[in-house]
Amino acid sequence: MDYFEKPRESCGLFGIYGYYRHLEAAKLTYFGLYALQHRGQESCGIAVVRNNNIVGHNGMGLVPDVFDITHLEHLEGKEE
């Protein structure tokens, strides 16, 4: 079996949850994932709940390579 075909279990998970919506939740999550990326550098993603739907962005690579300010601004967790 090739390295890329084997399951890997190292990962980091960061979440923000609360009764009140935090408008900067995606940005805070970005920094949380950045701090945890030593746990798994293969891919990352952020999802927020907006209008009772899950909206997200993910990709292969390090946190700064997958997200830019445009992605984080789009991932505001408030109702539109």
N, C-alpha and C positions, 0 to 999 in steps of 0.2 A: 504494500500500500504506500502510495506517495504521501509526503508530508501534508500536502494540501487536501488530501482526502480523509485525513484523520480528524476526529473531533478534538477541539481544543476547549478547555474549560476555564482558562484565565479570563476574567472580565471584571469590570468595575460597573457599579450601578449607582446612580445618584437620582434622587427624586425630591420634588417639592410638592407638598399637599397641604391643603388647608381650606377652611370654610370660606375665607375671603380670598378672592383672586389676587395674585401678585402680578402686576403688570410687567415686572422684570424677571419673571420666573425662568424664561428661556435663557436670559443672560446669566443668571445665577447658576443655572444648570450647566451652561457652557463651562464656567469656571470650576464647578464641581467635577465635571468629566475630565477637564484638563488636569486637575489634581490627581485623578484616579487613573489616568491613561497608562501608567506603568503596569496596570493589571491586565491590559490587553490593548495592543496598538493596531489591531487589524481593521477595525471599523468602529463607528460611533453613530449615534442618532439622538434626536430630541423630539419629543411629542408633547403637545399641549391639547387641552380640551377647549374648544371654542364653539359656541352655539350648539352644545351637546354633541359635537363631532370631534374626533381625534384628527389633528392636523400635525404633520411631522416632516422632518427632513433627516436623511441618513446617507451615509456613504462610506466607502473604503478609505482608510488612511487615518492619520492623526487628527485630533480635534481641530487645530487651526487650519488644516488643509481641507476639511469637510465643510466648515462653517465660516461665513463672513458676516458682517453686520447686517446685510440685506436679509439673510436667512433668519437671523435672530429677531429682527424687527417684524418679519412676517409671522413669527411664532409667538406673538403675544397671546396670552391666555384669556383675554377679555372677550366679552360678547360684543359683536359689531352691530 
